[in-house]
Structure formats: C-alpha cells, structure tokens
Amino acid sequence: MTISDYGWIDAVQNDAYLKATGFSGVTGCPGARKSVRFDLPAGPVTIQVSGVTKDAINVAFTPATH
C-alpha cells in the first residue's frame, strides 16, 4: 500500500495489528511518500491511515509480485 503524503499505515485483522513485512519512504517524490507491505492471510482486513496532515491524500493498493 502506498500513500501520497506523510502518514502512518496499519493493517488490522481479527482485532490484531499485522506486522509490516517491508516499508519505504521518500521525500520530494510526488505521489509516493510512503509504502508499506503486509502479508495478508485470507479474510477481511481493515486498513488504517493516520497522522495525515492534509485534507485528502491518494492511496494505492498493489499486489506483491514474487
């Protein structure tokens, strides 16, 4: 998952926060401020984005390629 501005990304499943398996962040790159990777088991998941200072940001979900 990638967000376009400063913020924090969490994934929650079965009332538990999932541990990120990778992340990256850059400044000065419009559209891709932070990316976080999660290995998601089957089933519903909630994505939480917090700490955003702007009224709106872009969010992108991309499947991992192995």
C-alpha positions in Angstrom: 0.0 0.0 0.0 1.3 3.5 -0.9 0.2 6.9 0.3 1.0 10.2 -1.3 1.8 12.2 1.8 3.1 11.9 5.3 1.0 9.4 7.4 1.1 6.1 9.1 -0.4 2.8 7.7 -1.7 -0.1 9.7 -3.5 -3.3 8.8 -5.8 -5.0 11.3 -7.2 -8.5 11.0 -9.1 -10.4 13.7 -8.7 -7.5 16.1 -4.9 -7.6 15.8 -2.4 -5.4 14.1 -0.5 -7.1 11.4 3.3 -6.7 11.3 4.6 -5.0 8.2 7.0 -7.1 6.2 8.6 -4.2 4.5 8.4 -0.4 4.1 10.0 2.6 2.4 9.6 6.3 2.5 10.9 9.2 0.4 10.6 12.9 0.5 10.3 15.0 -2.7 8.6 12.3 -4.7 5.1 13.5 -5.5 2.5 10.7 -5.2 4.6 8.2 -3.3 5.6 9.4 0.2 5.4 6.1 2.0 4.8 2.4 1.1 4.2 -0.5 3.5 4.0 -4.2 2.6 1.9 -6.7 4.6 1.5 -10.5 4.0 -2.3 -10.7 4.3 -3.9 -14.0 5.2 -7.3 -14.8 3.6 -10.2 -12.9 5.1 -11.4 -9.4 5.8 -8.8 -6.8 6.7 -9.1 -3.2 7.8 -6.5 -0.6 6.6 -6.0 2.4 8.8 -4.2 5.5 7.7 -3.5 8.0 10.5 -1.3 11.1 11.1 -2.2 12.7 7.8 -2.0 16.5 7.9 -3.7 17.2 4.6 -7.5 17.2 3.9 -7.0 14.5 1.2 -4.3 12.1 0.0 -4.0 9.4 -2.6 -3.9 5.7 -1.6 -2.8 2.9 -3.9 -3.1 -0.9 -3.2 -0.8 -3.1 -5.3 -0.4 -6.9 -5.1 3.0 -8.2 -4.3 5.0 -9.9 -7.0 7.1 -12.9 -6.0 
